[in-house]
Amino acid sequence: MKLYVFNPDTDMALANNEENYIAPASARRMAQDLALLPIWYAQPGSAVLAPSAYNADYLQIMKRMFPLSVQLVTEPELPDYAESQIIPWGWNLAFRKRMLKGGIAKHKLPTLEELKRLRAFSSRELAMVVLDGLHGIENCCGLANYLNDIPACQEFVEKYKRTVLKAPWSSSGKGLNWCRGIFTDSIAGWCQHVLDEQEGVIGQPVYNKVEDFALEFYSDGRGRVLFTGYSLFLTNEKGAYLGNLLVTPEWVENWITEYVPLVTLVQVRERLQELLTVVFGESYTGYLGVDMMICRDEETQSYRIHPCVEINVRMNMGVAAHLFRENFVAPGTVGNFNIDYYPTNDALQEEHKQAMEQYPVVIENGRLVSGYLPLVPVTPKSRYRAYVLCYKSRVNDTND
């Protein structure tokens, strides 16, 4: 049996790189509130690790509405699933220890050497290497430097009007330092801290971003990396994920032609698939997403694709949204897949109640036609919410 686990703190755990790592309270809250999210991308006949009670009730309701063939497993039940294949959001030392302590057989978990290799794969330094391999494709842009000391950091910051310095390992929207051509004491201190902790800093010019999107892939661990689909997503001003659009691949390809010729996207996708196959081939099994941007050249006002901003070597929200649309959304329906946070439960409960009343859900033949659907239960303790809001497109399904 495959046992899915939502552990959204995995990037922070990789940065810490200690098996006794404890996530911040906000990350633990998110993991608990959204624990049941994997039911929407888990393979039929599998299980999801989550607290019981409210999750069990919610799952039974969803099974009456959608063709879901998954079961709930709680932490105390882990010894009964010792021989299961564990499929987390992402692997790290602390999660491995948690599963081992919980009762999962050691031979079903990655070795320490395998986790060391996976951590190297997850470094922003690898994204920089892949970006180099994409140079030369027309209508593309993108530059990244690996900086290994303070003088190199200072030279890079002072070379451009605007730059962003990145820690090699950090979570979404974190580990970033935005600079405006002046290497201040504060920036120097931040750089020294990252150099001490992670031995390097990634420097990139700041581009005039217009849109975020990603290409999603799956590595089968046997030498093949397959293209899974596109992801159009939204971020806040700090780069943290907000949500995805639920649209068809044809819609995305039509959208891209508003900025660059489709042939550019195809060339990026094919070159990227080749590069990722060389890198990951037989060394990694699972999903990986390559974040990209549409950028506007300030001098020519023309558009470019930045083809490799980040590489997420793990499950990600873009894949979750893509699989939800393919498996549970009716043809001709479009919408949004969102994750949001509320400072109080009362605020979340009020928003949830209003959405339920304003956008009643319509489901036909096990697929969502329109309306608001929470993807996890909204409980009296919830602060995080995952949901979709869909509507019937007014145009042809290939261009919804």
C-alpha positions as CSV (number, residue, x, y, z in Angstrom):
1,M,0.0,0.0,0.0
2,K,1.0,3.6,-0.7
3,L,0.7,5.9,2.3
4,Y,0.7,9.6,1.5
5,V,1.8,12.3,4.0
6,F,1.5,16.1,3.7
7,N,4.6,17.5,5.4
8,P,4.8,21.1,4.0
9,D,7.8,22.0,6.2
10,T,10.1,19.8,4.1
11,D,12.0,22.7,2.5
12,M,12.8,24.2,5.9
13,A,13.8,20.8,7.2
14,L,16.2,20.4,4.3
15,A,17.7,23.8,5.1
16,N,18.2,22.8,8.7
17,N,19.4,19.3,7.7
18,E,19.1,17.8,11.2
19,E,17.0,14.8,12.1
20,N,15.8,16.4,15.3
21,Y,14.5,19.5,13.4
22,I,11.2,20.9,14.8
23,A,9.1,23.0,12.4
24,P,7.8,26.4,13.4
25,A,4.3,26.5,15.0
26,S,2.8,27.9,11.8
27,A,4.2,25.0,9.6
28,R,2.9,22.5,12.2
29,R,-0.5,24.2,12.1
30,M,-0.5,24.0,8.3
31,A,0.4,20.3,8.3
32,Q,-2.4,19.5,10.6
33,D,-5.1,21.7,9.0
34,L,-4.3,20.4,5.5
35,A,-3.3,16.8,6.4
36,L,-6.0,15.4,4.2
37,L,-5.0,17.3,1.0
38,P,-3.3,14.2,-0.5
39,I,-6.7,12.4,-1.0
40,W,-7.0,14.5,-4.1
41,Y,-3.8,13.3,-5.7
42,A,-3.3,9.9,-4.1
43,Q,-3.5,6.8,-6.3
44,P,-6.7,4.7,-5.9
45,G,-6.4,2.0,-3.2
46,S,-3.9,4.0,-1.1
47,A,-4.1,5.7,2.3
48,V,-3.4,9.2,3.7
49,L,-1.9,9.9,7.2
50,A,-4.1,12.3,9.1
51,P,-5.7,12.8,12.5
52,S,-9.0,11.0,12.8
53,A,-12.5,12.3,13.8
54,Y,-13.2,15.4,11.7
55,N,-11.0,14.1,8.8
56,A,-12.8,10.8,8.8
57,D,-16.2,12.5,8.6
58,Y,-15.1,14.8,5.8
59,L,-13.6,11.9,3.8
60,Q,-16.9,9.9,4.0
61,I,-18.8,13.0,2.7
62,M,-16.3,13.4,-0.2
63,K,-16.5,9.7,-1.1
64,R,-20.3,10.1,-1.6
65,M,-19.6,13.0,-4.0
66,F,-16.5,12.0,-5.9
67,P,-14.9,8.7,-7.0
68,L,-12.3,8.6,-4.2
69,S,-10.8,5.3,-3.3
70,V,-8.5,6.2,-0.4
71,Q,-8.5,5.5,3.4
72,L,-7.5,7.3,6.5
73,V,-4.6,6.2,8.6
74,T,-3.7,7.8,12.0
75,E,-0.3,8.1,13.5
76,P,-0.9,5.4,16.2
77,E,-1.8,3.0,13.4
78,L,1.6,3.3,11.6
79,P,3.0,0.0,12.9
80,D,0.2,-1.7,11.1
81,Y,1.5,-0.2,7.9
82,A,5.2,-0.9,8.5
83,E,5.7,-2.3,4.9
84,S,3.8,0.5,3.2
85,Q,5.5,2.7,0.5
86,I,5.7,6.2,2.1
87,I,5.0,9.1,-0.3
88,P,5.5,12.4,1.6
89,W,5.2,15.9,0.2
90,G,9.0,15.8,0.4
91,W,11.8,13.8,2.0
92,N,14.2,15.0,4.7
93,L,16.1,13.6,7.7
94,A,13.6,14.7,10.3
95,F,10.7,13.1,8.4
96,R,12.6,9.9,7.9
97,K,13.2,9.8,11.7
98,R,9.5,10.4,12.3
99,M,8.4,7.5,10.1
100,L,11.1,5.2,11.6
101,K,10.0,6.1,15.1
102,G,6.3,5.7,14.1
103,G,6.8,2.1,13.1
104,I,7.6,2.1,9.4
105,A,10.2,-0.6,8.4
106,K,13.7,0.8,7.9
107,H,14.1,-0.9,4.5
108,K,11.0,1.0,3.3
109,L,12.7,4.4,3.9
110,P,15.5,6.2,2.0
111,T,19.0,5.6,3.2
112,L,21.0,8.5,4.7
113,E,23.1,8.5,1.5
114,E,20.0,8.8,-0.6
115,L,18.7,11.7,1.4
116,K,22.0,13.4,1.1
117,R,21.8,13.1,-2.7
118,L,18.2,14.3,-2.6
119,R,19.2,17.4,-0.6
120,A,21.8,18.2,-3.2
121,F,19.1,17.9,-5.9
122,S,17.0,20.4,-3.9
123,S,19.6,23.1,-3.8
124,R,19.1,26.3,-5.8
125,E,22.6,25.7,-7.0
126,L,21.2,22.9,-9.2
127,A,18.6,25.2,-10.6
128,M,21.4,27.6,-11.6
129,V,23.2,24.7,-13.4
130,V,20.0,23.7,-15.3
131,L,19.4,27.4,-16.2
132,D,22.9,27.5,-17.8
133,G,21.8,24.5,-19.9
134,L,18.8,26.4,-21.3
135,H,20.8,29.4,-22.6
136,G,20.6,30.0,-26.3
137,I,16.9,29.5,-26.6
138,E,15.3,32.5,-28.4
139,N,13.0,34.7,-26.3
140,C,14.5,33.5,-23.0
141,C,16.4,35.4,-20.3
142,G,17.9,34.5,-16.9
143,L,21.2,34.7,-15.0
144,A,22.4,33.3,-11.8
145,N,25.8,33.3,-10.0
146,Y,27.1,31.1,-7.2
147,L,28.8,33.4,-4.6
148,N,31.1,31.8,-2.1
149,D,32.4,34.8,-0.1
150,I,31.5,38.3,1.0
151,P,33.5,40.1,-1.7
152,A,31.7,38.1,-4.4
153,C,28.4,39.0,-2.8
154,Q,29.2,42.6,-2.7
155,E,30.5,42.7,-6.3
156,F,27.3,41.1,-7.5
157,V,24.9,43.4,-5.6
158,E,26.7,46.5,-6.8
159,K,26.8,45.4,-10.4
160,Y,23.0,45.6,-10.9
161,K,20.3,48.1,-10.0
162,R,18.2,45.4,-8.4
163,T,19.2,41.9,-7.3
164,V,17.9,39.1,-5.1
165,L,20.2,37.0,-3.0
166,K,19.0,33.5,-2.2
167,A,20.0,30.9,0.4
168,P,20.7,27.6,-1.4
169,W,18.0,25.9,0.7
170,S,14.9,27.6,2.1
171,S,11.1,27.3,1.9
172,S,8.8,29.2,-0.5
173,G,9.3,33.0,-0.2
174,K,11.9,32.6,2.5
175,G,15.7,32.8,2.4
176,L,15.6,35.7,0.1
177,N,17.2,39.1,0.4
178,W,16.2,41.9,-2.1
179,C,18.9,44.5,-2.9
180,R,19.0,47.8,-4.7
181,G,22.6,48.2,-5.7
182,I,24.0,49.0,-2.3
183,F,25.8,46.4,-0.2
184,T,24.7,47.5,3.3
185,D,25.9,46.1,6.6
186,S,22.5,44.4,7.0
187,I,23.0,42.6,3.7
188,A,26.5,41.7,4.5
189,G,25.4,40.2,7.8
190,W,22.7,38.2,6.1
191,C,25.2,36.9,3.5
192,Q,27.7,35.9,6.2
193,H,25.1,34.0,8.1
194,V,24.0,32.1,4.9
195,L,27.7,31.4,4.0
196,D,28.4,30.0,7.4
197,E,25.3,27.8,7.4
198,Q,25.1,26.7,3.8
199,E,28.5,27.6,2.3
200,G,27.2,29.7,-0.6
201,V,24.7,32.3,-1.8
202,I,22.9,32.4,-5.1
203,G,22.7,35.8,-6.8
204,Q,20.2,36.8,-9.5
205,P,19.2,40.1,-11.1
206,V,15.6,41.1,-10.4
207,Y,13.6,40.8,-13.6
208,N,10.4,42.7,-14.4
209,K,8.0,39.8,-13.7
210,V,4.6,39.8,-15.4
211,E,3.4,36.2,-14.7
212,D,4.4,33.1,-12.8
213,F,4.1,29.6,-14.3
214,A,5.7,26.3,-14.1
215,L,6.3,23.0,-16.0
216,E,5.7,19.9,-14.0
217,F,7.5,16.6,-14.6
218,Y,7.7,13.1,-13.2
219,S,10.9,11.1,-12.8
220,D,10.1,7.3,-12.8
221,G,13.5,6.4,-11.2
222,R,14.3,4.2,-14.2
223,G,15.9,6.7,-16.5
224,R,12.8,8.6,-17.8
225,V,11.6,12.1,-16.9
226,L,8.1,12.6,-18.3
227,F,6.3,15.9,-18.8
228,T,3.2,16.0,-16.6
229,G,1.6,19.4,-17.3
230,Y,1.6,23.2,-16.9
231,S,1.0,25.2,-13.8
232,L,-0.2,28.8,-13.8
233,F,0.2,30.1,-10.2
234,L,0.0,33.2,-8.1
235,T,2.4,34.4,-5.4
236,N,2.4,37.3,-3.0
237,E,4.9,40.2,-2.9
238,K,7.4,38.0,-1.0
239,G,7.2,35.1,-3.4
240,A,5.0,32.8,-1.2
241,Y,2.5,30.6,-3.0
242,L,-1.2,31.7,-3.1
243,G,-2.9,29.5,-5.7
244,N,-3.2,27.9,-9.1
245,L,-5.5,28.4,-12.1
246,L,-7.5,25.3,-13.1
247,V,-7.3,25.4,-16.9
248,T,-6.5,23.1,-19.7
249,P,-3.1,22.6,-21.3
250,E,-4.5,24.2,-24.5
251,W,-5.6,27.3,-22.5
252,V,-2.0,27.7,-21.2
253,E,-0.5,27.3,-24.7
254,N,-2.9,29.9,-26.0
255,W,-2.0,32.2,-23.1
256,I,1.7,31.9,-23.7
257,T,1.4,33.2,-27.2
258,E,0.2,36.5,-25.8
259,Y,3.9,37.0,-24.8
260,V,6.2,34.7,-26.8
261,P,5.8,32.3,-29.7
262,L,4.6,28.8,-28.7
263,V,7.7,27.4,-30.3
264,T,9.7,29.0,-27.5
265,L,7.7,27.2,-24.8
266,V,8.0,23.9,-26.7
267,Q,11.8,24.3,-27.1
268,V,12.1,25.1,-23.3
269,R,10.0,22.1,-22.4
270,E,12.0,19.7,-24.6
271,R,15.4,21.0,-23.6
272,L,14.4,20.9,-20.0
273,Q,13.1,17.3,-20.2
274,E,16.5,16.3,-21.7
275,L,18.5,18.1,-18.9
276,L,16.3,16.8,-16.1
277,T,16.7,13.2,-17.5
278,V,20.4,13.6,-17.3
279,V,20.3,15.0,-13.8
280,F,17.6,12.8,-12.2
281,G,17.4,9.8,-14.5
282,E,17.7,6.8,-12.2
283,S,18.5,8.8,-9.0
284,Y,15.1,10.2,-8.1
285,T,11.5,8.9,-8.2
286,G,8.7,11.4,-7.9
287,Y,7.4,14.7,-9.1
288,L,9.4,17.8,-9.7
289,G,8.4,21.3,-10.8
290,V,10.4,24.0,-12.6
291,D,9.2,27.5,-11.7
292,M,9.4,30.0,-14.5
293,M,8.4,33.7,-15.2
294,I,7.2,35.8,-18.1
295,C,9.4,38.9,-17.9
296,R,9.1,42.3,-19.8
297,D,12.3,43.8,-21.1
298,E,12.3,47.4,-19.8
299,E,14.2,48.7,-22.8
300,T,12.4,47.0,-25.7
301,Q,9.1,46.3,-23.9
302,S,9.2,42.8,-25.4
303,Y,8.6,39.7,-23.4
304,R,10.9,36.8,-22.4
305,I,10.6,33.5,-20.5
306,H,12.9,33.0,-17.5
307,P,12.9,29.2,-17.9
308,C,14.3,28.1,-14.5
309,V,13.8,30.3,-11.4
310,E,13.5,27.4,-9.0
311,I,13.3,23.6,-9.1
312,N,11.1,21.9,-6.6
313,V,12.3,18.3,-6.2
314,R,9.1,17.1,-4.4
315,M,5.4,17.1,-4.7
316,N,4.0,20.6,-5.2
317,M,0.8,22.6,-5.4
318,G,1.0,22.9,-9.2
319,V,0.9,19.1,-9.5
320,A,-1.8,18.8,-6.9
321,A,-3.9,21.4,-8.8
322,H,-3.2,19.7,-12.2
323,L,-4.3,16.3,-10.9
324,F,-7.4,17.7,-9.3
325,R,-8.5,19.3,-12.5
326,E,-7.8,16.2,-14.6
327,N,-9.6,13.8,-12.2
328,F,-12.4,15.8,-10.5
329,V,-13.3,18.8,-12.7
330,A,-16.0,18.6,-15.4
331,P,-15.1,19.4,-19.0
332,G,-15.6,23.1,-19.7
333,T,-15.2,24.1,-16.1
334,V,-12.4,26.5,-15.0
335,G,-11.5,28.0,-11.7
336,N,-8.9,28.5,-8.9
337,F,-7.1,26.2,-6.5
338,N,-6.1,28.1,-3.4
339,I,-4.3,27.8,-0.1
340,D,-4.9,30.7,2.4
341,Y,-4.2,31.6,6.0
342,Y,-6.3,33.4,8.5
343,P,-4.9,35.0,11.8
344,T,-8.0,33.8,13.7
345,N,-10.3,30.8,13.3
346,D,-13.3,33.1,13.5
347,A,-12.2,35.0,10.4
348,L,-11.7,31.7,8.5
349,Q,-15.1,30.3,9.7
350,E,-16.9,33.5,8.5
351,E,-15.2,33.4,5.1
352,H,-15.9,29.7,4.7
353,K,-19.6,30.2,5.6
354,Q,-20.0,33.1,3.1
355,A,-18.4,31.0,0.3
356,M,-20.6,28.1,1.0
357,E,-23.7,30.3,0.7
358,Q,-22.5,32.5,-2.2
359,Y,-21.1,29.7,-4.4
360,P,-23.1,26.5,-3.9
361,V,-21.3,23.5,-5.2
362,V,-22.6,21.6,-8.2
363,I,-21.3,18.1,-8.9
364,E,-22.3,15.9,-11.8
365,N,-21.1,12.4,-12.4
366,G,-18.4,12.7,-9.8
367,R,-16.9,15.9,-11.2
368,L,-17.1,19.5,-10.0
369,V,-19.1,21.7,-12.4
370,S,-19.2,24.9,-10.3
371,G,-19.1,26.4,-6.9
372,Y,-16.9,26.4,-3.7
373,L,-15.4,23.2,-2.5
374,P,-13.1,23.0,0.6
375,L,-10.5,20.4,-0.1
376,V,-10.0,19.7,3.6
377,P,-12.3,20.1,6.6
378,V,-12.6,23.5,8.1
379,T,-12.6,22.9,11.8
380,P,-12.9,25.1,15.0
381,K,-9.1,25.1,15.2
382,S,-8.3,25.7,11.5
383,R,-6.2,28.6,10.4
384,Y,-5.3,27.3,6.9
385,R,-7.7,26.4,4.2
386,A,-7.4,24.6,0.9
387,Y,-10.3,25.0,-1.5
388,V,-11.3,25.3,-5.2
389,L,-13.7,27.8,-6.6
390,C,-15.0,26.8,-10.1
391,Y,-17.4,28.1,-12.7
392,K,-18.6,26.9,-16.1
393,S,-16.6,28.5,-18.9
394,R,-18.4,30.7,-21.4
395,V,-16.1,29.5,-24.2
396,N,-15.1,26.3,-25.9
397,D,-13.4,23.7,-23.6
398,T,-10.1,23.9,-25.4
399,N,-9.9,27.6,-24.6
400,D,-11.7,27.7,-21.2
